[in-house]
Amino acid sequence: MRALGARLHAVRVRAALTQAQVARRVGLAPAAYGRIERGERLPSILALRRLCLELGIDSDELLGLGASSPHLRRLVQAVRGLSASQLRMLHLLAESLQPASRGQALSTSARASGVAALSRRPGA
């Protein structure tokens, strides 16, 4: 809870907003938002979503689940615009890059066909 509050505080300060401003924008009482920032209370799922949208932060980053590297952020942004078939191809490629010991690797023929299909894609 404290880590979530600390991340919220940092993002809010970077955005040059007060606790009261953020609270109003997401529909929370200022005192309730203050308790969240101090790590005394967790936000509801709805409040968490509103906080992410209002503060322009990804939920994984706010929750401490995602890497905050600029490379990963650019990759996520690029993936958001892909079609369903492009996402399937990207998934095949990502699985082919995983070590075989993880038990999730594709068969050699599936990997080869997925990578071959990627290389045929225009602009690849």
Disulfide bonds with the S-S distance in Angstrom:
none
